[in-house]
Structures are given as structure tokens and as C-alpha cells.
Amino acid sequence: MTDLIRPRRGRIIAGVCAGLALRFHTSPTLVRLLFLLSMLLPGPQILIYIALWVILPKQRA
């Protein structure tokens, strides 16, 4: 499996969903859709996204 990083390409806002998609070998669109659907449920989704934005390293050039 690959490391969990925020890629330089294919990112929309911060690259968190694209990084998760690369890590789990799935489509970034699917991960983004699942994230948007999870926003309908109560919970700390935004806080987790921001935490991953801060914690995950950027892809090196």
C-alpha cells in the first residue's frame, strides 16, 4: 500500500480525499461523494477533514 499523503495533482480543496483515494486504490470522485453524503449525518466530519489537512504531508516534487 502507498503512504497517506496529499497529492499535488487531482486535488480540489486540500487533497485529503484524493490522498485517501490513492491510499485505498479507489476513485477520488467516490471518496468525495462519500464525504459529501456523510455530511448529511451528524458528526465531526469537517473537524476530521481539517485535522487530516493539517496532519497529512504534501507530496514531494
C-alpha positions in Angstrom: 0.0 0.0 0.0 1.1 3.6 -0.6 1.7 6.2 2.1 -1.1 8.5 3.1 -0.1 11.8 1.5 -1.9 14.8 -0.1 -1.0 14.6 -3.8 -0.1 17.7 -5.9 -2.4 16.6 -8.8 -6.1 15.8 -8.6 -6.9 17.8 -5.6 -9.9 20.0 -5.2 -9.6 21.8 -1.9 -6.7 20.4 0.1 -6.2 17.0 -1.4 -7.4 15.0 1.6 -10.0 13.0 -0.4 -7.5 12.4 -3.3 -4.9 11.2 -0.8 -7.4 8.8 0.8 -8.4 7.5 -2.7 -4.7 6.9 -3.6 -4.1 5.1 -0.3 -7.0 2.7 -0.7 -6.8 2.4 -4.5 -10.2 3.8 -5.3 -11.6 6.7 -7.3 -11.2 10.2 -5.8 -14.7 11.0 -7.1 -16.1 8.1 -5.0 -14.3 9.3 -1.9 -15.6 12.9 -2.4 -19.1 11.6 -2.9 -19.0 9.5 0.2 -17.7 12.5 2.2 -20.5 14.7 0.9 -23.1 12.1 1.8 -21.5 11.8 5.3 -22.2 15.5 5.7 -25.9 14.6 6.0 -25.2 12.7 9.2 -24.4 14.3 12.5 -20.8 14.2 13.5 -17.4 15.8 13.3 -16.7 15.3 9.6 -15.5 18.9 9.0 -13.2 18.7 12.0 -11.7 15.4 10.8 -11.2 16.8 7.3 -9.4 19.9 8.7 -7.3 17.6 11.0 -6.2 15.5 8.1 -5.5 18.6 6.1 -3.0 19.7 8.8 -1.6 16.2 9.6 -1.1 14.7 6.2 2.1 15.7 4.4 2.2 17.1 0.9 3.6 15.0 -1.9 7.2 15.9 -2.6 8.1 17.2 -6.0 
